[in-house]
Amino acid sequence: MRLFAAVLPPDEAIRELASTVHALERLPGADGMRWTARPGWHFTLAFYGEVDEEAVPDLSERLARAARRTEPFRLSLHGGGRFGGRALWVGASGDVAAMGLLADRAESAGRKAGVETGEHRPYRPHLTLARSSRGAADFRPYVAALEVFAGREWTVGELSLVRSRLPRSGVPGEQPRYETVGRWGLGADG
């Protein structure tokens, strides 16, 4: 199964962002991008890729330990940016250092469970909003609009293990489906 560790924003934060994204989707050229579906909005902490089912219990135990070792922290959706002409994202503000620590712990949990996590890069919190569907896109007007976006702050209280099912039908616009397979509260009492 295809898995990743994530922070899932609360419904209120998703609704707030959805309002802003709805306006972005009406900008000129927006129909040339593949917009991510709201149910899939998340902050990936560690991507594990295809994981054998036998490895999931060990990975889950290690993620539970990582969650217990990380205290809850404050976060908000804030600003935005792009990865070249490939992806548009919204960022985070608040205790992003704590989220980076949680990402490092989630990546380490994967390695210790024998799950390949890819090359280690410094963690950069982002929630993907859209991808270019026709090569490199000009995301500048979207990034400019996101610069002023500042969502309300919330407390991140859990770490999630999420299963991703990629589209297989070939139907244009079909989105990946996500299923949370594990949740662990942050902090010693989590």
Backbone as JSON, one array per atom type, in Angstrom:
{
  "sequence": "MRLFAAVLPPDEAIRELASTVHALERLPGADGMRWTARPGWHFTLAFYGEVDEEAVPDLSERLARAARRTEPFRLSLHGGGRFGGRALWVGASGDVAAMGLLADRAESAGRKAGVETGEHRPYRPHLTLARSSRGAADFRPYVAALEVFAGREWTVGELSLVRSRLPRSGVPGEQPRYETVGRWGLGADG",
  "N": [[0.83, -1.18, 0.0], [0.38, 2.3, -0.61], [1.83, 4.76, 1.27], [1.94, 7.61, 3.54], [3.12, 9.88, 6.08], [1.38, 12.42, 7.83], [0.19, 15.77, 8.62], [-3.02, 16.71, 9.18], [-5.02, 19.37, 8.35], [-7.55, 21.03, 10.34], [-11.17, 20.99, 9.83], [-12.19, 23.65, 9.86], [-9.99, 25.21, 9.05], [-9.62, 24.18, 6.51], [-12.02, 24.94, 5.27], [-11.71, 27.72, 5.31], [-9.43, 28.06, 3.68], [-10.45, 26.95, 1.34], [-12.25, 28.87, 0.45], [-10.54, 30.91, -0.41], [-9.11, 29.52, -2.41], [-11.16, 28.97, -4.17], [-11.55, 31.5, -5.31], [-9.07, 31.74, -6.6], [-9.31, 29.75, -8.53], [-10.87, 30.95, -10.38], [-9.32, 32.73, -11.71], [-7.67, 33.99, -14.71], [-6.51, 31.42, -16.85], [-6.62, 29.41, -14.99], [-8.04, 27.14, -15.58], [-6.28, 25.58, -16.91], [-4.87, 24.15, -15.11], [-4.38, 21.43, -12.76], [-6.33, 21.15, -10.14], [-6.09, 20.37, -6.73], [-8.17, 18.21, -4.8], [-10.3, 19.1, -2.08], [-10.64, 17.09, 0.02], [-8.15, 15.92, -0.01], [-6.28, 17.65, 1.02], [-3.39, 18.22, 2.8], [-0.49, 18.23, 4.96], [2.33, 16.75, 4.02], [4.52, 14.83, 5.9], [6.39, 12.74, 5.84], [7.1, 10.72, 3.13], [6.39, 7.47, 2.26], [5.93, 5.76, 0.15], [5.34, 2.7, -1.65], [4.47, 0.28, 0.65], [5.02, -2.77, 2.25], [2.46, -4.77, 3.61], [3.12, -6.2, 5.91], [5.0, -4.59, 7.17], [3.62, -2.48, 8.23], [2.55, -2.61, 10.97], [4.93, -2.31, 12.58], [5.89, 0.14, 11.61], [3.72, 1.73, 12.38], [3.85, 1.53, 15.18], [6.26, 2.81, 15.65], [5.67, 5.37, 14.66], [3.7, 6.1, 16.5], [5.28, 6.35, 18.77], [6.92, 8.48, 17.95], [4.97, 10.48, 17.82], [4.18, 10.67, 20.53], [6.5, 11.72, 21.58], [6.51, 14.29, 20.68], [5.33, 17.43, 21.39], [2.04, 18.96, 21.29], [1.45, 21.6, 18.9], [1.18, 25.0, 17.67], [-0.26, 26.16, 14.63], [-0.83, 27.65, 11.42], [-2.41, 28.08, 8.23], [-0.72, 29.77, 5.72], [0.3, 32.28, 3.46], [2.01, 31.48, 0.36], [3.4, 29.68, -2.44], [5.48, 28.41, -5.11], [6.65, 25.51, -6.82], [8.87, 25.77, -9.05], [7.5, 25.72, -12.29], [5.69, 23.8, -11.81], [4.07, 23.2, -9.5], [1.68, 24.64, -7.28], [1.4, 25.98, -4.05], [0.19, 26.32, -0.63], [1.52, 27.73, 2.31], [2.75, 27.47, 5.71], [2.5, 28.95, 8.97], [3.55, 29.78, 12.3], [4.46, 27.4, 14.73], [6.55, 26.16, 12.99], [8.97, 24.96, 13.27], [8.54, 22.94, 15.14], [6.87, 21.34, 13.61], [8.68, 20.6, 11.65], [10.42, 19.07, 13.22], [8.69, 16.97, 13.91], [8.33, 15.94, 11.34], [10.95, 15.04, 10.8], [11.09, 13.03, 12.74], [9.05, 11.33, 11.85], [10.1, 10.53, 9.41], [12.4, 9.21, 10.32], [11.16, 7.15, 11.77], [10.11, 5.65, 9.67], [12.5, 4.81, 8.36], [13.65, 3.24, 10.41], [11.77, 1.26, 10.57], [12.28, -0.08, 8.32], [11.34, 0.97, 5.98], [11.59, 2.58, 2.94], [12.35, 5.97, 2.6], [13.22, 7.75, 0.73], [15.44, 10.36, -0.46], [16.88, 12.43, 2.05], [15.72, 15.62, 2.77], [15.78, 19.07, 3.78], [12.95, 19.93, 5.73], [10.11, 21.42, 4.33], [7.3, 22.96, 4.94], [4.31, 22.53, 3.18], [1.22, 22.67, 1.46], [-0.17, 21.22, -1.21], [-1.87, 22.84, -3.8], [-2.4, 23.01, -6.55], [-1.39, 21.64, -9.71], [0.62, 21.89, -12.63], [-0.85, 21.24, -15.72], [-0.06, 21.28, -18.27], [2.81, 21.2, -18.88], [5.25, 23.62, -17.85], [3.81, 26.09, -15.82], [2.63, 29.48, -15.41], [2.72, 30.57, -12.38], [2.77, 32.95, -11.04], [0.63, 34.99, -10.71], [-1.07, 33.63, -8.98], [0.51, 33.01, -6.79], [1.02, 35.61, -5.94], [-1.56, 36.34, -5.13], [-1.89, 34.56, -3.02], [-0.02, 35.49, -1.21], [-1.11, 37.26, 0.63], [-2.76, 35.69, 2.09], [-3.82, 34.52, 5.2], [-4.56, 32.23, 7.42], [-6.63, 31.24, 10.25], [-5.18, 30.36, 13.4], [-4.52, 27.09, 14.7], [-4.35, 24.23, 16.92], [-2.09, 21.7, 16.38], [-2.65, 18.47, 16.98], [-2.31, 15.8, 16.42], [-0.7, 13.07, 14.7], [-0.88, 11.59, 11.55], [-1.21, 8.55, 9.67], [-1.45, 7.95, 6.35], [-3.13, 6.43, 3.64], [-2.72, 6.36, 0.18], [-4.52, 6.19, -2.74], [-4.01, 5.95, -6.02], [-5.41, 7.43, -9.02], [-6.99, 5.28, -11.4], [-8.71, 4.97, -13.46], [-8.41, 6.56, -15.68], [-10.03, 8.62, -16.28], [-10.42, 11.99, -17.05], [-9.48, 14.46, -14.69], [-9.9, 12.9, -12.46], [-9.21, 12.27, -9.05], [-6.65, 11.41, -6.61], [-7.43, 9.1, -3.96], [-7.73, 9.31, -0.46], [-7.07, 7.69, 2.6], [-7.2, 7.59, 6.01], [-5.21, 5.62, 7.96], [-4.13, 5.36, 10.43], [-3.9, 7.14, 13.52], [-2.31, 9.25, 15.84], [-2.14, 10.78, 18.94], [-0.45, 13.78, 19.83], [2.22, 14.37, 22.15], [2.94, 13.44, 25.58], [0.58, 12.55, 26.75], [-0.83, 11.82, 24.56]],
  "CA": [[0.0, 0.0, 0.0], [1.14, 3.55, -0.75], [1.6, 5.45, 2.54], [2.73, 8.76, 3.96], [2.77, 10.48, 7.37], [0.89, 13.76, 7.53], [-0.62, 16.61, 9.49], [-4.27, 17.03, 8.48], [-5.63, 20.57, 8.91], [-8.95, 20.85, 10.76], [-12.21, 21.41, 8.87], [-12.31, 25.12, 9.8], [-8.87, 25.7, 8.25], [-9.89, 23.76, 5.13], [-13.08, 25.82, 4.73], [-11.12, 29.05, 5.13], [-8.58, 27.98, 2.5], [-11.3, 26.66, 0.17], [-12.8, 30.14, -0.01], [-9.48, 31.59, -1.17], [-8.81, 28.73, -3.6], [-12.28, 29.17, -5.1], [-11.25, 32.73, -6.05], [-7.93, 31.45, -7.48], [-9.77, 28.91, -9.63], [-11.56, 31.81, -11.35], [-8.34, 33.59, -12.38], [-7.36, 33.55, -16.08], [-5.55, 30.33, -16.97], [-6.81, 28.41, -13.93], [-8.58, 25.89, -16.15], [-5.15, 24.82, -17.44], [-4.17, 23.49, -14.0], [-5.1, 20.37, -12.06], [-6.51, 21.6, -8.77], [-6.25, 19.25, -5.81], [-9.48, 18.16, -4.14], [-10.25, 19.47, -0.66], [-10.39, 15.97, 0.93], [-6.75, 15.51, -0.06], [-5.37, 18.69, 1.51], [-2.62, 17.76, 3.94], [0.95, 18.51, 4.98], [3.09, 15.51, 4.08], [5.71, 14.88, 6.76], [7.32, 11.74, 5.3], [6.47, 9.89, 2.11], [6.95, 6.13, 2.34], [5.72, 5.02, -1.09], [4.73, 1.37, -1.48], [4.9, -0.36, 1.89], [4.46, -4.1, 2.46], [1.51, -4.78, 4.72], [3.79, -6.72, 7.11], [5.79, -3.53, 7.8], [2.75, -1.43, 8.77], [2.49, -2.59, 12.44], [6.16, -1.74, 13.12], [5.87, 1.56, 11.26], [2.7, 2.37, 13.22], [4.38, 1.61, 16.54], [7.3, 3.84, 15.66], [4.99, 6.66, 14.5], [3.06, 6.38, 17.79], [6.36, 6.81, 19.65], [7.3, 9.82, 17.47], [3.9, 11.4, 18.22], [4.26, 10.88, 21.99], [7.7, 12.52, 21.88], [6.33, 15.63, 20.11], [4.23, 18.14, 22.04], [1.15, 19.69, 20.37], [2.0, 22.9, 18.53], [0.27, 25.91, 16.98], [0.03, 26.29, 13.21], [-1.89, 28.22, 10.57], [-2.13, 28.13, 6.81], [-0.26, 31.14, 5.52], [1.13, 32.57, 2.29], [2.03, 30.47, -0.69], [4.55, 29.69, -3.33], [5.43, 27.47, -6.22], [7.84, 24.74, -7.12], [9.06, 26.02, -10.47], [6.23, 25.86, -12.98], [5.02, 22.5, -11.67], [3.1, 23.08, -8.42], [1.3, 25.79, -6.47], [1.14, 25.51, -2.7], [0.01, 27.24, 0.48], [2.49, 27.39, 3.34], [2.34, 27.43, 7.11], [3.21, 29.79, 9.94], [3.38, 29.27, 13.66], [5.61, 26.63, 15.18], [6.98, 25.3, 11.89], [10.12, 24.19, 13.75], [7.98, 21.73, 15.76], [6.41, 20.48, 12.52], [9.9, 20.05, 11.06], [10.88, 18.02, 14.13], [7.77, 15.85, 13.72], [8.65, 15.37, 10.03], [12.19, 14.28, 10.97], [10.77, 11.83, 13.51], [8.26, 10.44, 10.99], [11.05, 9.96, 8.44], [13.22, 8.26, 11.07], [10.3, 6.0, 12.06], [10.07, 4.86, 8.45], [13.8, 4.15, 8.16], [13.84, 2.2, 11.44], [10.83, 0.17, 10.26], [12.72, -0.69, 7.08], [10.58, 1.56, 4.88], [12.39, 3.57, 2.21], [11.73, 7.3, 2.62], [13.83, 8.6, -0.28], [16.56, 11.17, 0.02], [16.52, 13.38, 3.1], [15.81, 17.05, 2.43], [15.22, 19.89, 4.85], [11.5, 19.94, 5.63], [9.5, 22.69, 3.92], [5.85, 22.69, 5.02], [3.47, 23.05, 2.1], [0.0, 21.94, 1.12], [-0.29, 21.41, -2.65], [-3.18, 23.3, -4.26], [-2.59, 22.77, -7.99], [-0.23, 21.23, -10.5], [0.53, 22.25, -14.03], [-1.3, 20.12, -16.55], [0.51, 21.46, -19.62], [4.19, 21.65, -18.74], [5.46, 24.69, -16.88], [2.74, 27.1, -15.76], [2.98, 30.75, -14.78], [1.99, 30.62, -11.11], [2.99, 34.24, -10.38], [-0.56, 35.68, -10.19], [-1.64, 32.84, -7.89], [1.4, 33.22, -5.64], [0.77, 36.97, -5.47], [-2.84, 36.34, -4.41], [-1.72, 33.81, -1.77], [0.88, 36.2, -0.28], [-1.88, 37.94, 1.68], [-3.61, 34.73, 2.81], [-3.41, 34.17, 6.56], [-5.64, 31.52, 8.08], [-6.64, 31.22, 11.71], [-4.29, 29.4, 14.04], [-5.1, 25.95, 15.4], [-3.36, 23.37, 17.57], [-1.86, 20.39, 15.78], [-2.69, 17.54, 18.09], [-2.1, 14.4, 16.05], [0.07, 12.62, 13.54], [-1.69, 10.61, 10.81], [-0.65, 7.71, 8.62], [-2.47, 8.04, 5.31], [-2.99, 5.6, 2.46], [-3.05, 7.06, -1.05], [-4.9, 5.33, -3.88], [-3.89, 6.76, -7.22], [-6.45, 7.19, -10.02], [-6.69, 4.21, -12.36], [-9.74, 4.89, -14.5], [-8.06, 7.33, -16.86], [-11.03, 9.68, -16.45], [-9.8, 13.3, -16.78], [-9.89, 15.12, -13.46], [-10.01, 11.99, -11.32], [-8.27, 12.61, -8.0], [-6.28, 10.32, -5.7], [-8.28, 8.96, -2.77], [-6.91, 9.19, 0.74], [-7.72, 7.01, 3.72], [-6.36, 7.62, 7.2], [-5.13, 4.25, 8.5], [-3.67, 5.46, 11.81], [-3.81, 8.49, 14.11], [-1.72, 9.21, 17.17], [-2.12, 12.08, 19.61], [0.86, 14.31, 20.16], [2.54, 14.6, 23.55], [3.0, 12.29, 26.5], [-0.77, 12.06, 27.02], [-1.46, 11.54, 23.28]],
  "C": [[0.88, 1.24, 0.0], [0.81, 4.43, 0.46], [2.45, 6.7, 2.71], [2.24, 9.21, 5.34], [2.4, 11.92, 7.1], [0.29, 14.45, 8.74], [-1.84, 16.99, 8.65], [-4.88, 18.28, 9.11], [-7.08, 20.32, 9.32], [-9.92, 21.41, 9.72], [-12.31, 22.92, 8.74], [-11.21, 25.72, 8.92], [-9.08, 25.36, 6.78], [-10.96, 24.66, 4.51], [-12.54, 27.21, 4.43], [-10.27, 29.08, 3.85], [-9.42, 27.76, 1.24], [-11.89, 27.93, -0.41], [-11.77, 30.89, -0.87], [-9.17, 30.85, -2.46], [-9.92, 28.88, -4.63], [-12.04, 30.43, -5.95], [-10.08, 32.5, -7.02], [-8.36, 30.66, -8.72], [-10.52, 29.71, -10.7], [-10.6, 32.75, -12.08], [-8.08, 33.08, -13.8], [-6.28, 32.46, -16.07], [-5.73, 29.22, -15.96], [-7.33, 27.08, -14.48], [-7.48, 25.03, -16.77], [-4.35, 24.12, -16.35], [-5.04, 22.39, -13.43], [-5.15, 20.76, -10.59], [-6.73, 20.38, -7.87], [-7.61, 19.35, -5.12], [-9.32, 18.43, -2.65], [-10.03, 18.28, 0.27], [-8.93, 15.51, 0.96], [-5.78, 16.55, 0.46], [-4.71, 18.23, 2.8], [-1.2, 18.3, 3.84], [1.65, 17.16, 5.09], [4.32, 15.72, 4.95], [6.79, 13.94, 6.25], [6.55, 10.88, 4.31], [7.16, 8.54, 2.1], [6.81, 5.34, 1.04], [5.04, 3.69, -0.81], [5.34, 0.67, -0.27], [4.22, -1.73, 1.98], [3.57, -4.07, 3.7], [2.14, -5.29, 6.02], [4.56, -5.65, 7.86], [4.92, -2.49, 8.51], [2.66, -1.45, 10.3], [3.75, -1.97, 13.07], [6.23, -0.25, 12.83], [4.89, 2.31, 12.16], [3.19, 2.54, 14.64], [5.42, 2.72, 16.65], [6.7, 5.25, 15.48], [4.29, 7.06, 15.8], [4.1, 6.93, 18.77], [6.79, 8.23, 19.25], [6.25, 10.85, 17.9], [3.98, 11.69, 19.72], [5.42, 11.79, 22.35], [7.58, 13.96, 21.38], [5.12, 16.29, 20.77], [3.33, 18.8, 20.99], [1.75, 21.08, 20.08], [0.97, 23.69, 17.72], [0.73, 26.09, 15.53], [-1.12, 27.03, 12.53], [-1.44, 28.12, 9.12], [-1.78, 29.58, 6.49], [0.59, 31.24, 4.25], [1.06, 31.47, 1.24], [3.26, 30.6, -1.54], [4.37, 28.67, -4.43], [6.73, 26.7, -6.26], [8.01, 24.84, -8.62], [7.73, 26.32, -11.13], [5.39, 24.61, -12.85], [3.91, 22.49, -10.63], [2.92, 24.39, -7.67], [0.94, 25.27, -5.08], [0.83, 26.66, -1.74], [0.96, 26.77, 1.58], [1.89, 27.39, 4.73], [3.12, 28.48, 7.9], [2.85, 29.27, 11.32], [4.63, 28.5, 14.03], [6.04, 25.62, 14.1], [8.21, 24.49, 12.28], [9.64, 22.89, 14.39], [7.47, 20.79, 14.67], [7.6, 19.86, 11.81], [10.47, 18.91, 11.9], [10.0, 16.78, 13.98], [8.03, 15.16, 12.38], [9.93, 14.53, 10.12], [11.92, 12.97, 11.71], [9.96, 10.84, 12.69], [9.15, 9.78, 9.95], [11.92, 8.91, 9.11], [12.42, 7.0, 11.41], [10.23, 5.08, 10.85], [11.37, 4.1, 8.22], [13.99, 3.0, 9.14], [12.89, 1.02, 11.23], [11.18, -0.52, 8.94], [11.97, -0.2, 5.85], [11.43, 2.65, 4.24], [11.66, 4.9, 2.19], [12.34, 8.23, 1.58], [14.96, 9.42, 0.31], [16.06, 12.18, 1.05], [16.74, 14.8, 2.6], [15.31, 17.84, 3.62], [13.7, 20.02, 4.65], [11.01, 21.35, 5.3], [7.99, 22.48, 3.91], [5.09, 23.35, 3.88], [2.3, 22.11, 1.87], [-0.25, 22.23, -0.36], [-1.72, 21.75, -3.04], [-3.44, 22.95, -5.72], [-1.27, 22.34, -8.61], [-0.47, 21.67, -11.94], [0.09, 21.04, -14.83], [-0.72, 20.19, -17.96], [1.95, 21.94, -19.55], [4.28, 22.74, -17.7], [4.35, 25.74, -16.97], [3.29, 28.37, -15.12], [2.13, 30.9, -13.52], [2.08, 31.99, -10.44], [1.72, 34.92, -9.9], [-1.19, 34.95, -9.0], [-0.81, 33.0, -6.62], [1.17, 34.61, -5.06], [-0.54, 37.04, -4.67], [-2.71, 35.61, -3.07], [-0.84, 34.53, -0.75], [0.12, 36.83, 0.87], [-2.75, 36.97, 2.48], [-3.01, 34.39, 4.17], [-4.61, 33.54, 7.25], [-5.55, 31.63, 9.6], [-5.75, 30.11, 12.25], [-5.08, 28.27, 14.7], [-3.97, 25.15, 16.05], [-3.29, 22.04, 16.84], [-1.74, 19.42, 16.94], [-2.48, 16.09, 17.73], [-1.28, 14.25, 14.79], [-0.77, 11.54, 12.87], [-0.84, 9.82, 9.83], [-1.75, 7.56, 7.59], [-2.11, 7.12, 4.15], [-3.48, 6.4, 1.26], [-3.36, 6.04, -2.13], [-4.93, 6.22, -5.11], [-5.02, 6.44, -8.19], [-6.03, 6.1, -11.0], [-7.64, 4.21, -13.54], [-9.34, 5.59, -15.79], [-9.06, 8.44, -17.16], [-10.36, 11.02, -16.13], [-10.37, 13.91, -15.5], [-10.05, 14.21, -12.26], [-8.88, 12.28, -10.33], [-7.84, 11.36, -7.23], [-7.29, 10.27, -4.54], [-7.37, 8.71, -1.58], [-7.73, 8.57, 1.86], [-6.75, 7.05, 4.89], [-6.39, 6.23, 7.83], [-4.61, 4.23, 9.94], [-3.59, 6.9, 12.25], [-3.23, 8.34, 15.51], [-1.67, 10.62, 17.72], [-0.7, 12.49, 19.93], [1.01, 14.5, 21.66], [2.43, 13.34, 24.39], [1.62, 11.71, 26.78], [-1.51, 11.65, 25.75], [-1.79, 10.12, 23.11]]
}
